[in-house]
Amino acid sequence: MSVPTSPPTPPSVPGFAEDLFRHSLRLLLDKDISGWVELWAEDGVLEFPFAPPGWPRRLDGKAAVADYMRRYPDHIDLHDFPDVRIHRTAEPATVVVEMRGVGRLVETGAPFDMTYVAVVTVQDGLINSYRDYWNPLAVLEPGADFTGSAR
């Protein structure tokens, strides 16, 4: 995946939301969850409209996002985002992203292959809204539950 290794340019520059999102993918691949969380506004909201029963549908605030993502690398070893399409919208602070993440499930060694559509809005240089439309069937695989949900 071709993503920048350094933080994006200031939010006044056109394409900032796109650059910030690409940078966030690089941090996930590097398993830098604390760095990824630092891209979030204190009052940011992460939503999962297609979350299966027992999984959170909404996380309010940076602390909730951090808690949710804390165990991610212990369960899902991301290797690449081979297909990333970022669509700019009429609102420069919002992008719509189609992507695919691939890797392996740490517990079982089974392949991990997830498709996503995300609607991401940036405010004051930080992510303040992330609506993640991911395939709920993929997390039903043994070893995929990094949230500790009671399914």
Disulfide bonds with the S-S distance in Angstrom:
none
